[in-house]
């Protein structure tokens, strides 16, 4: 979304839903027994001790074009508004750390325009972010950027096509796929394949493009169920978001696998709330956005244990992380 582009798709998704499906009244959510955490067994637990850093974006609404990037350091407990003072880019979102944690790439629009470009920035630099795709012109919408696991390449969506460039902005190649829209690409570990979401809305499914063979494997395809935002977790698995089912269109987070195993519903999901934009961390944890009961705004940031279902609001780490606005598109690095 991208997540990240979940709100861009909403008008399409809900129109399609209105035409084909009948949405029942919402369910009643379980009430948390503790402000710090809710276990699947409703037993309060302390939040985990975390180090490293988290980058995310915040906006008042997707169409408001006011997204800003933030960086939280778990070790120093400091929250920094990264994009404050950047006068060459607006509406910055969906940042991704380089493997060494020294850079981020993100999408944004040139001030005064609505055209998406890809930017790169050295963390803690006093220089403005560099626009890597400005030379491609206003006819090129460039979005959903992610570093390769080696850090020398960036995969992104260019006008709906999977495209690869180096970290200077030089286009290296594109990857033809049969879907008319290929979004939210993410390299498999080792950079030999690319996860992506093909199509949009209720037609969107998760696919794996094998670079050497130029072949495609379907990883999640359920008719009428929106699936999107795949993120590699390790050598064997990835995280992605999908609707609960055709009728209940709340987003839920799933663990997918690169082998023939089917997807696994993660234990913290609640079919009466949205859980999306998952990003794996430290083996058993996942950062995510949710509008579950107790959230401060629309979407708040949480960290969850994918084995036990324990889930904690990031407000437990800093009261400034979550706000009355929407916090989305988190990305974690263990580097300090």
N, C-alpha and C positions, 0 to 999 in steps of 0.2 A: 504498500500500500503501500506494488507498494500498498502497503495498506493503501499499501498506502494509497492508493488512488481510490479507496473504497467509496468516498463520498462523491467522486466524479461519476462512479457507476450507479449511485443510488437511484437516480431518476429512471434509468433504464431498468434496473432490477425491480423496483417497486411497480413500475408500469407493467412489466411482464407478469409480475405476481398478481396484479389486479385483474389481468386478463384471463389467467389460467388457474389461479388457485384462490381458495377462500381462506382467509386468515382468521383463526379462532381467537377468542379473548385470551389475553396473556395469563400465564400461570403466576402463582404466588411464590416469591423467592424465599429461600431459607434465611432466617435472620441470624447474622453472625453473633456468636457468643462472646466475642472479644474484639476490640478495635484493632488489635495487633494481628490476629490471624484467625482463620477458620479452618480447622481440620475436617476431613471427611467424617471423622467421629465426633466433631463439635468440641474437641478438646483444645483449649488455648495453649499456644506455644510462643516462645520468644522468636522474633525475626532472626534469620541467620546472620552471622558475622561475615560481611562481604568486603572485599577490596576491589580495586580496579575502577573503571569509569564507565559511565552510561551517557550516550548522546540521544536526544529525542527532540521532537518538535511539538510546539503548542500553537493552536489557533483558536479563534472564537467560533469560526465555522469554515468549512472548506471553501465555500464561494466568497468568503470575506477577503481572501488574498492577504492575510496578515500573519502567516505562519512565521515563527521564529525558532531558531535552534538553541538548545540548552545543553550544558555539560554538567553532570554530577560526578564528583570524585568521592567514592565511598571511604577512602582512607583519610582524606582531609575534611570530609563532610562539607564540602564547598559546592555551591551551585552557581554556575556562570552562564549568563546570557551571551552566547557566542556571537550572534548576528547583530547585536546592538552596535551601531556605528558603521555597518557595511552599507555603503551608499551605491555600490555597483550591482546589488542583487536584492530582490525582495521575495517574500513568500518562500523562504528556504525550508526544505523538508527532506525527510527520508535519508538522513546521513548514514554513512557506513565507514567504519574504521579501516585503515590499512592494517595488514597483519602485525606490523610493529607498533601500532597504536599512535603513530606520529602524525598521520594525516587523516582527513575525512574527505570523502566525495559526497556530494548531495545535489539535489535538483532545486532549481529556483528560476525565477523570471528576472530578466533585465529590468531595472527600474523603469517604470512607465510603459511596460509592454506586458502581454499575456503569453509570450512565447517561452516555453520551457527550455532551459539549457542545463548542462552539467558543469559543476564547479568543483574545484579541488582547493584545499586549504591546509597549510601546515599549522597544527595545533600550537597555540601560544605565540604564533607569528603576529607581528604588528602590521603586516601587509594584508591587503584585501584578498579575498579568494580570487583564484584565476578561473576565468570562464574558458572551459576546454572546447566548447562547441559553438562559440559565437561565430566562427568563420563559416559554419555550415548554413548560416542565414536564417531568416524568419520562416522559411518554408519547412524547416526541420524542427520538429518537436522532440526533444531529447530528455528522457526521463528514466527513473528506476535504476540508478547506477549502483554497481557493487564491485569492489576490488576482487581480483583473483586471489587464490590462496597463496600464490607466490608474490603478489603485490605489484607486479609489473604491468598488469592489464586491468581494464575496466570493462565489464559487460553492462549494456544498457539497452533501452528500448528507443529506437529512432523511427518515428512515424509508424509505430506498431511492429517494427522488425527487430529481431535480435541482432545487435551490432557490438563489435569488440573494438576497443581502441587502447593505445598505450597511455601512460600517465601524462603525456604532453598533449594529448588530444588527437594524435594521428590515428585515423581509422585503419584498422588492420584487416578486418573481414566482417562479413555478415553471414548469418546462418538461416537459410531458407526453411520455413516450416509451412505445413499445409493450412494452418489456421490464419485467418485474416488479421487477427490481432494476437501478438505475443508479448506478454507483459511480465514485469517483476522477475527478471532473470536472476539466477544465483548459481555460481559455479559449484559443482560437486568438489569435494576435497581432491586435490591433485589436478584440478582444472581440465579433466578429460571429458566432462559432460556438463550440461547446463540445465538446471531445473527452470521451468517457466510455467506461467498460467496462460493457456490458450483460449482465446475468445473472451467474452465479458459476461457479467451477470449470470443468469441461470444456465448459460451455455458454457461457462468457464470451467475447465478441468486442469489438472496438474500433469505435466509431461516432462520427460527427461530426454534432452537432445544429446546424442553421443557424437562428439566432434569428429573423431577419426573415421567413423563409418558413415557419418551424415545420416544416421538413423534415429528414430524416435520411439521411446517406450512410454506407454500410458501408465502413469503412477496412481492417478485417482480420477475416475470418470463415472459419475453418477448422474443419470438424466434428470435435469431440472434442479440440481443442487449446486449452488455457486461454490466453487473451490478456488482459492487464490493464495497469494503471498507465501510461496515456499522458501524456506531458509534451511540450508544445510546445517545439520547438528554435528555429525561425525562421519566416519567412513561408511557407516551402514544405514544412517537414518537422517530424516529431515523433519522440520516442523511445517505445518501449513494450516490455513484457516478454511473452514467450510460451514455451510448452513447445517443446522441440526437435522432437518429433513425438508421436503418440498413445502410442507404446510407451515412448520415452525422455522422461520428464517433467521433465528438468532445465530450469530457466528459462534463457532466452537473451535477449539484448537485440537489438532490431531498430530500424532507421530506417524510419519510415513517411512517406508523402507526402500532401499535401493534394490533389494532382492525381490522375490515374488510374494513376500508377506503383505497382507492387506493392512490398511491404516488402523491405528489404535487410538480410540477416544481417550483423551487425557483426563485424569480423575478429578480435577478441580472444576471441570466444566459444569455449568448450570444452564439447562435449556430455557430458562426464563430471563437470561441476560446474554449480552454479547461478550465474547472473549476473542481477541484478534491480535495481529501484529506480534506474533511470538518471536522471541529471539533467545537461543539457548546460551547457557552460561555454566561453567564449572561442572560439567557432567550431568548433574541431576536437576539443575534449576532452569527456569525459563522466565524471562521478562515478557510482559504482555500488557495490553490495554484492555480495560473492561469498564462497563457501566453498571456493574453489579451493585447490589444494595450496599450503602455505606460510601459510595464514591462521592467525591467532592463536587465534581462537575459532570460533564457528559461522560467522557472517557478519562479514567485515571490510570496511572501506571502501577503495576503489581509485579511481585516476584513469586513464583510458585515452585513447589517441589513436584516433579513429574511422576515420582514414584508413590508418594504418600497422598498427594492432593492438597497438602498444606499451601496456603496462599496468604501473602502479606501485602498490604498497601505500602508503597514506597513513602507514604507520609510518615511511616514509622522511622524512616532514616533521616528525612528532612521535611519539615512542614511546608517548605516552599516548592517541592517537586510537583505536587498535584494542586490544581487551582479550579476556579469556577469555569475554566475553558476546557479544551480538549487536549489531552496529552497522548501522543501517538508515535509510532515509528521508532521505537527504541532500538538501540544497537549497543552491545556491550563489548568491552575489551578488558582482559585481565591485567593489562599493562598499567603501570602507575604513572 
